[in-house]
Amino acid sequence: MSEMIELDVCVDCLMLAAGYDAHELGHEIPQAVLDAPARIARDNSVERVTVVPEDGEGHFSWSPCELCLSTLGGDRFRVTVILEAGAL
């Protein structure tokens, strides 16, 4: 069984979701971004979390990133998060 939710995320979370190799681009991804999928899985008692970028333009916001919870202002982009339950 799976559930989908939509979130507004920061550029770092978008890059991770899109599969960019941040080190290849010379950019350091914060640990909170790397840990976000595991935290979402744990908080929702699911086995797997998949983050899928949506098409569209970003927008500036002072609201926290809904994935890594960063409170820094910046561009936010829409993603779909697929929560997949397993044999937990």
C-alpha positions as CSV (number, residue, x, y, z in Angstrom):
1,M,0.0,0.0,0.0
2,S,1.3,3.5,-0.8
3,E,0.3,7.1,-0.1
4,M,1.4,10.2,-1.9
5,I,1.9,13.7,-0.4
6,E,3.0,16.9,-1.9
7,L,5.6,19.1,-0.3
8,D,7.4,22.4,-1.0
9,V,11.1,21.8,-0.8
10,C,14.4,23.7,-0.9
11,V,16.9,23.6,-3.8
12,D,19.1,21.0,-2.0
13,C,16.2,18.6,-1.5
14,L,15.1,19.1,-5.1
15,M,18.7,18.3,-6.3
16,L,18.8,15.2,-4.2
17,A,15.3,14.1,-5.5
18,A,16.3,14.7,-9.1
19,G,19.4,12.5,-8.7
20,Y,22.1,15.2,-9.1
21,D,25.5,14.3,-7.9
22,A,26.1,17.3,-5.6
23,H,29.8,16.6,-5.2
24,E,30.3,16.5,-9.0
25,L,28.6,19.9,-9.1
26,G,30.9,21.2,-6.3
27,H,28.1,21.6,-3.9
28,E,27.9,20.2,-0.4
29,I,24.5,18.8,0.6
30,P,23.6,19.4,4.3
31,Q,23.3,16.3,6.4
32,A,19.6,17.2,7.3
33,V,18.8,16.8,3.6
34,L,20.5,13.5,3.3
35,D,18.7,12.3,6.5
36,A,15.2,13.6,5.5
37,P,13.9,10.5,3.6
38,A,14.8,8.2,6.6
39,R,13.2,10.6,9.0
40,I,10.0,10.8,6.9
41,A,9.9,7.0,6.7
42,R,10.4,6.6,10.5
43,D,7.8,9.3,11.3
44,N,5.2,7.7,9.0
45,S,6.0,4.1,9.8
46,V,6.7,3.2,6.2
47,E,9.5,1.1,4.6
48,R,10.4,3.3,1.7
49,V,10.2,7.0,0.7
50,T,10.5,8.1,-2.9
51,V,10.8,11.8,-3.7
52,V,9.7,12.8,-7.2
53,P,10.2,16.3,-8.5
54,E,7.2,17.9,-10.2
55,D,7.4,20.1,-13.3
56,G,7.1,23.8,-12.7
57,E,8.8,26.9,-11.6
58,G,9.9,27.5,-8.1
59,H,8.9,30.4,-5.9
60,F,10.6,32.3,-3.1
61,S,9.5,31.6,0.4
62,W,10.6,32.2,4.0
63,S,8.6,29.1,5.0
64,P,10.7,26.1,6.1
65,C,11.5,23.3,3.7
66,E,8.8,20.7,4.2
67,L,11.3,17.8,3.7
68,C,14.6,18.7,5.5
69,L,13.0,21.4,7.7
70,S,15.6,24.0,6.9
71,T,14.4,27.4,8.0
72,L,16.5,29.4,5.6
73,G,14.6,31.4,3.1
74,G,14.9,30.6,-0.6
75,D,13.4,29.0,-3.6
76,R,10.8,26.3,-3.0
77,F,9.8,23.6,-5.5
78,R,6.9,21.2,-5.5
79,V,7.7,17.5,-5.1
80,T,5.5,14.4,-4.6
81,V,6.6,12.1,-1.8
82,I,5.5,8.4,-2.2
83,L,5.3,6.6,1.1
84,E,5.4,2.8,0.6
85,A,4.4,0.5,3.5
86,G,6.1,-2.8,3.8
87,A,6.3,-5.6,6.2
88,L,7.0,-3.6,9.3
